[in-house]
Amino acid sequence: MKTIMNAEDLTTIETKAIPDEDVDWAKQMADNYKRFRKNRQALRALERKINLTLDELEARVVAKTTRKRGYEI
């Protein structure tokens, strides 16, 4: 952890180390979080694809329905 008092005073720096018994746990938690963020990003991409596909399907169904019944929008 770094503590900087102001932009001109860069002399106050504090660091805090992770205890040796928690290093493996901290690495695992960091890896879990990275995997979570990557998977969440992939889910957002899939959601966009699904929504685009549903929009296209809706447009085709509406177009087909309006043509068969003579309704023009």
N, CA, C and O atoms as a GROMACS GRO file, in nm:
protein
  292
    1MET      N    1   0.085  -0.117   0.000
    1MET     CA    2   0.000   0.000   0.000
    1MET      C    3   0.089   0.122   0.000
    1MET      O    4   0.181   0.132   0.081
    2LYS      N    5   0.064   0.214  -0.090
    2LYS     CA    6   0.141   0.338  -0.096
    2LYS      C    7   0.053   0.453  -0.051
    2LYS      O    8  -0.062   0.465  -0.092
    3THR      N    9   0.109   0.536   0.033
    3THR     CA   10   0.037   0.654   0.077
    3THR      C   11   0.116   0.776   0.034
    3THR      O   12   0.230   0.793   0.077
    4ILE      N   13   0.059   0.858  -0.049
    4ILE     CA   14   0.126   0.980  -0.096
    4ILE      C   15   0.046   1.097  -0.043
    4ILE      O   16  -0.074   1.109  -0.067
    5MET      N   17   0.115   1.185   0.030
    5MET     CA   18   0.047   1.297   0.094
    5MET      C   19  -0.005   1.397  -0.009
    5MET      O   20  -0.120   1.439  -0.001
    6ASN      N   21   0.078   1.435  -0.105
    6ASN     CA   22   0.035   1.523  -0.213
    6ASN      C   23   0.126   1.498  -0.333
    6ASN      O   24   0.220   1.419  -0.324
    7ALA      N   25   0.099   1.564  -0.442
    7ALA     CA   26   0.173   1.537  -0.565
    7ALA      C   27   0.320   1.576  -0.553
    7ALA      O   28   0.404   1.514  -0.617
    8GLU      N   29   0.352   1.676  -0.473
    8GLU     CA   30   0.491   1.721  -0.461
    8GLU      C   31   0.569   1.637  -0.360
    8GLU      O   32   0.691   1.624  -0.373
    9ASP      N   33   0.501   1.579  -0.262
    9ASP     CA   34   0.569   1.506  -0.156
    9ASP      C   35   0.558   1.356  -0.182
    9ASP      O   36   0.457   1.294  -0.149
   10LEU      N   37   0.661   1.299  -0.242
   10LEU     CA   38   0.661   1.157  -0.273
   10LEU      C   39   0.746   1.079  -0.174
   10LEU      O   40   0.791   0.969  -0.204
   11THR      N   41   0.768   1.134  -0.056
   11THR     CA   42   0.857   1.069   0.040
   11THR      C   43   0.784   0.975   0.134
   11THR      O   44   0.849   0.889   0.194
   12THR      N   45   0.655   0.986   0.150
   12THR     CA   46   0.581   0.902   0.244
   12THR      C   47   0.524   0.782   0.170
   12THR      O   48   0.419   0.792   0.107
   13ILE      N   49   0.592   0.670   0.179
   13ILE     CA   50   0.546   0.548   0.114
   13ILE      C   51   0.544   0.436   0.218
   13ILE      O   52   0.644   0.412   0.285
   14GLU      N   53   0.431   0.371   0.230
   14GLU     CA   54   0.417   0.258   0.322
   14GLU      C   55   0.386   0.134   0.239
   14GLU      O   56   0.308   0.140   0.144
   15THR      N   57   0.445   0.024   0.276
   15THR     CA   58   0.413  -0.102   0.209
   15THR      C   59   0.367  -0.202   0.314
   15THR      O   60   0.409  -0.196   0.430
   16LYS      N   61   0.282  -0.292   0.273
   16LYS     CA   62   0.233  -0.394   0.364
   16LYS      C   63   0.243  -0.528   0.292
   16LYS      O   64   0.184  -0.546   0.186
   17ALA      N   65   0.316  -0.619   0.349
   17ALA     CA   66   0.337  -0.749   0.286
   17ALA      C   67   0.229  -0.846   0.331
   17ALA      O   68   0.174  -0.834   0.441
   18ILE      N   69   0.201  -0.941   0.246
   18ILE     CA   70   0.107  -1.048   0.280
   18ILE      C   71   0.184  -1.149   0.366
   18ILE      O   72   0.296  -1.187   0.330
   19PRO      N   73   0.126  -1.193   0.476
   19PRO     CA   74   0.194  -1.294   0.559
   19PRO      C   75   0.222  -1.420   0.477
   19PRO      O   76   0.144  -1.456   0.389
   20ASP      N   77   0.333  -1.485   0.508
   20ASP     CA   78   0.374  -1.604   0.432
   20ASP      C   79   0.265  -1.710   0.426
   20ASP      O   80   0.249  -1.776   0.323
   21GLU      N   81   0.190  -1.728   0.534
   21GLU     CA   82   0.088  -1.833   0.535
   21GLU      C   83  -0.032  -1.798   0.446
   21GLU      O   84  -0.114  -1.885   0.416
   22ASP      N   85  -0.043  -1.673   0.403
   22ASP     CA   86  -0.156  -1.631   0.319
   22ASP      C   87  -0.119  -1.611   0.172
   22ASP      O   88  -0.205  -1.577   0.092
   23VAL      N   89   0.007  -1.633   0.136
   23VAL     CA   90   0.050  -1.607  -0.002
   23VAL      C   91  -0.023  -1.698  -0.100
   23VAL      O   92  -0.075  -1.650  -0.200
   24ASP      N   93  -0.029  -1.828  -0.071
   24ASP     CA   94  -0.098  -1.920  -0.163
   24ASP      C   95  -0.246  -1.884  -0.174
   24ASP      O   96  -0.302  -1.886  -0.284
   25TRP      N   97  -0.308  -1.853  -0.062
   25TRP     CA   98  -0.449  -1.813  -0.062
   25TRP      C   99  -0.471  -1.687  -0.145
   25TRP      O  100  -0.565  -1.680  -0.224
   26ALA      N  101  -0.384  -1.588  -0.127
   26ALA     CA  102  -0.397  -1.462  -0.202
   26ALA      C  103  -0.381  -1.485  -0.352
   26ALA      O  104  -0.453  -1.426  -0.432
   27LYS      N  105  -0.287  -1.571  -0.389
   27LYS     CA  106  -0.269  -1.602  -0.532
   27LYS      C  107  -0.393  -1.671  -0.587
   27LYS      O  108  -0.438  -1.640  -0.697
   28GLN      N  109  -0.448  -1.765  -0.510
   28GLN     CA  110  -0.569  -1.836  -0.554
   28GLN      C  111  -0.686  -1.739  -0.570
   28GLN      O  112  -0.759  -1.747  -0.668
   29MET      N  113  -0.702  -1.648  -0.475
   29MET     CA  114  -0.811  -1.550  -0.484
   29MET      C  115  -0.793  -1.459  -0.605
   29MET      O  116  -0.890  -1.426  -0.673
   30ALA      N  117  -0.669  -1.418  -0.631
   30ALA     CA  118  -0.642  -1.333  -0.747
   30ALA      C  119  -0.672  -1.408  -0.877
   30ALA      O  120  -0.732  -1.352  -0.969
   31ASP      N  121  -0.631  -1.534  -0.883
   31ASP     CA  122  -0.659  -1.615  -1.003
   31ASP      C  123  -0.809  -1.637  -1.020
   31ASP      O  124  -0.861  -1.630  -1.132
   32ASN      N  125  -0.879  -1.662  -0.909
   32ASN     CA  126  -1.024  -1.679  -0.917
   32ASN      C  127  -1.091  -1.554  -0.971
   32ASN      O  128  -1.181  -1.561  -1.055
   33TYR      N  129  -1.048  -1.439  -0.922
   33TYR     CA  130  -1.109  -1.313  -0.965
   33TYR      C  131  -1.080  -1.286  -1.113
   33TYR      O  132  -1.168  -1.240  -1.185
   34LYS      N  133  -0.959  -1.315  -1.158
   34LYS     CA  134  -0.925  -1.297  -1.300
   34LYS      C  135  -1.013  -1.386  -1.387
   34LYS      O  136  -1.064  -1.344  -1.491
   35ARG      N  137  -1.030  -1.512  -1.343
   35ARG     CA  138  -1.115  -1.605  -1.419
   35ARG      C  139  -1.260  -1.558  -1.420
   35ARG      O  140  -1.328  -1.566  -1.522
   36PHE      N  141  -1.307  -1.509  -1.306
   36PHE     CA  142  -1.443  -1.456  -1.297
   36PHE      C  143  -1.463  -1.341  -1.394
   36PHE      O  144  -1.562  -1.339  -1.467
   37ARG      N  145  -1.371  -1.244  -1.398
   37ARG     CA  146  -1.384  -1.128  -1.487
   37ARG      C  147  -1.381  -1.172  -1.634
   37ARG      O  148  -1.457  -1.120  -1.716
   38LYS      N  149  -1.294  -1.267  -1.666
   38LYS     CA  150  -1.285  -1.317  -1.804
   38LYS      C  151  -1.416  -1.386  -1.844
   38LYS      O  152  -1.466  -1.364  -1.954
   39ASN      N  153  -1.469  -1.469  -1.755
   39ASN     CA  154  -1.594  -1.539  -1.785
   39ASN      C  155  -1.712  -1.443  -1.793
   39ASN      O  156  -1.802  -1.461  -1.875
   40ARG      N  157  -1.712  -1.342  -1.709
   40ARG     CA  158  -1.820  -1.243  -1.714
   40ARG      C  159  -1.817  -1.167  -1.846
   40ARG      O  160  -1.922  -1.138  -1.904
   41GLN      N  161  -1.697  -1.136  -1.893
   41GLN     CA  162  -1.684  -1.068  -2.022
   41GLN      C  163  -1.736  -1.158  -2.135
   41GLN      O  164  -1.804  -1.112  -2.226
   42ALA      N  165  -1.704  -1.287  -2.127
   42ALA     CA  166  -1.752  -1.381  -2.228
   42ALA      C  167  -1.905  -1.392  -2.224
   42ALA      O  168  -1.969  -1.400  -2.329
   43LEU      N  169  -1.962  -1.391  -2.105
   43LEU     CA  170  -2.108  -1.395  -2.093
   43LEU      C  171  -2.173  -1.272  -2.153
   43LEU      O  172  -2.278  -1.282  -2.218
   44ARG      N  173  -2.112  -1.156  -2.133
   44ARG     CA  174  -2.168  -1.033  -2.193
   44ARG      C  175  -2.164  -1.042  -2.345
   44ARG      O  176  -2.258  -0.998  -2.412
   45ALA      N  177  -2.057  -1.098  -2.401
   45ALA     CA  178  -2.048  -1.114  -2.546
   45ALA      C  179  -2.157  -1.209  -2.596
   45ALA      O  180  -2.220  -1.183  -2.698
   46LEU      N  181  -2.177  -1.320  -2.525
   46LEU     CA  182  -2.283  -1.414  -2.564
   46LEU      C  183  -2.421  -1.350  -2.554
   46LEU      O  184  -2.506  -1.373  -2.640
   47GLU      N  185  -2.442  -1.272  -2.450
   47GLU     CA  186  -2.571  -1.205  -2.434
   47GLU      C  187  -2.598  -1.110  -2.552
   47GLU      O  188  -2.710  -1.103  -2.602
   48ARG      N  189  -2.494  -1.039  -2.596
   48ARG     CA  190  -2.511  -0.950  -2.712
   48ARG      C  191  -2.549  -1.030  -2.836
   48ARG      O  192  -2.638  -0.989  -2.911
   49LYS      N  193  -2.482  -1.144  -2.857
   49LYS     CA  194  -2.513  -1.228  -2.974
   49LYS      C  195  -2.656  -1.282  -2.966
   49LYS      O  196  -2.728  -1.282  -3.066
   50ILE      N  197  -2.696  -1.326  -2.849
   50ILE     CA  198  -2.832  -1.379  -2.832
   50ILE      C  199  -2.934  -1.270  -2.861
   50ILE      O  200  -3.032  -1.295  -2.932
   51ASN      N  201  -2.913  -1.152  -2.807
   51ASN     CA  202  -3.007  -1.042  -2.829
   51ASN      C  203  -3.015  -1.003  -2.977
   51ASN      O  204  -3.123  -0.976  -3.028
   52LEU      N  205  -2.901  -0.999  -3.045
   52LEU     CA  206  -2.903  -0.969  -3.189
   52LEU      C  207  -2.980  -1.076  -3.266
   52LEU      O  208  -3.059  -1.043  -3.355
   53THR      N  209  -2.958  -1.202  -3.232
   53THR     CA  210  -3.028  -1.311  -3.299
   53THR      C  211  -3.179  -1.303  -3.274
   53THR      O  212  -3.258  -1.323  -3.366
   54LEU      N  213  -3.217  -1.274  -3.151
   54LEU     CA  214  -3.359  -1.260  -3.120
   54LEU      C  215  -3.421  -1.141  -3.194
   54LEU      O  216  -3.534  -1.149  -3.241
   55ASP      N  217  -3.347  -1.031  -3.204
   55ASP     CA  218  -3.397  -0.916  -3.278
   55ASP      C  219  -3.418  -0.949  -3.425
   55ASP      O  220  -3.517  -0.909  -3.485
   56GLU      N  221  -3.323  -1.024  -3.484
   56GLU     CA  222  -3.337  -1.064  -3.624
   56GLU      C  223  -3.456  -1.157  -3.642
   56GLU      O  224  -3.533  -1.142  -3.738
   57LEU      N  225  -3.472  -1.252  -3.552
   57LEU     CA  226  -3.586  -1.344  -3.559
   57LEU      C  227  -3.717  -1.268  -3.548
   57LEU      O  228  -3.811  -1.293  -3.624
   58GLU      N  229  -3.724  -1.176  -3.454
   58GLU     CA  230  -3.846  -1.096  -3.437
   58GLU      C  231  -3.878  -1.018  -3.564
   58GLU      O  232  -3.994  -1.013  -3.607
   59ALA      N  233  -3.777  -0.958  -3.624
   59ALA     CA  234  -3.798  -0.880  -3.746
   59ALA      C  235  -3.851  -0.970  -3.859
   59ALA      O  236  -3.940  -0.930  -3.934
   60ARG      N  237  -3.794  -1.092  -3.871
   60ARG     CA  238  -3.840  -1.183  -3.976
   60ARG      C  239  -3.984  -1.230  -3.952
   60ARG      O  240  -4.063  -1.238  -4.045
   61VAL      N  241  -4.016  -1.259  -3.827
   61VAL     CA  242  -4.152  -1.305  -3.795
   61VAL      C  243  -4.252  -1.193  -3.822
   61VAL      O  244  -4.358  -1.218  -3.880
   62VAL      N  245  -4.220  -1.073  -3.781
   62VAL     CA  246  -4.311  -0.959  -3.804
   62VAL      C  247  -4.326  -0.934  -3.953
   62VAL      O  248  -4.438  -0.911  -4.001
   63ALA      N  249  -4.216  -0.939  -4.028
   63ALA     CA  250  -4.224  -0.915  -4.172
   63ALA      C  251  -4.308  -1.022  -4.240
   63ALA      O  252  -4.390  -0.992  -4.326
   64LYS      N  253  -4.288  -1.147  -4.202
   64LYS     CA  254  -4.363  -1.257  -4.261
   64LYS      C  255  -4.512  -1.245  -4.227
   64LYS      O  256  -4.597  -1.266  -4.313
   65THR      N  257  -4.543  -1.212  -4.105
   65THR     CA  258  -4.682  -1.200  -4.061
   65THR      C  259  -4.753  -1.086  -4.132
   65THR      O  260  -4.866  -1.101  -4.176
   66THR      N  261  -4.688  -0.972  -4.143
   66THR     CA  262  -4.752  -0.857  -4.207
   66THR      C  263  -4.774  -0.881  -4.356
   66THR      O  264  -4.873  -0.834  -4.412
   67ARG      N  265  -4.684  -0.953  -4.420
   67ARG     CA  266  -4.701  -0.982  -4.563
   67ARG      C  267  -4.818  -1.077  -4.587
   67ARG      O  268  -4.896  -1.057  -4.680
   68LYS      N  269  -4.831  -1.179  -4.505
   68LYS     CA  270  -4.937  -1.279  -4.525
   68LYS      C  271  -5.076  -1.222  -4.501
   68LYS      O  272  -5.172  -1.266  -4.564
   69ARG      N  273  -5.088  -1.127  -4.413
   69ARG     CA  274  -5.219  -1.071  -4.380
   69ARG      C  275  -5.245  -0.938  -4.451
   69ARG      O  276  -5.353  -0.881  -4.438
   70GLY      N  277  -5.149  -0.891  -4.524
   70GLY     CA  278  -5.170  -0.767  -4.598
   70GLY      C  279  -5.154  -0.641  -4.514
   70GLY      O  280  -5.187  -0.532  -4.558
   71TYR      N  281  -5.104  -0.657  -4.394
   71TYR     CA  282  -5.081  -0.540  -4.310
   71TYR      C  283  -4.943  -0.483  -4.341
   71TYR      O  284  -4.844  -0.555  -4.340
   72GLU      N  285  -4.938  -0.359  -4.368
   72GLU     CA  286  -4.810  -0.294  -4.394
   72GLU      C  287  -4.783  -0.194  -4.284
   72GLU      O  288  -4.867  -0.110  -4.252
   73ILE      N  289  -4.668  -0.205  -4.227
   73ILE     CA  290  -4.630  -0.114  -4.118
   73ILE      C  291  -4.542  -0.004  -4.172
   73ILE      O  292  -4.498   0.083  -4.097
   0.00000   0.00000   0.00000
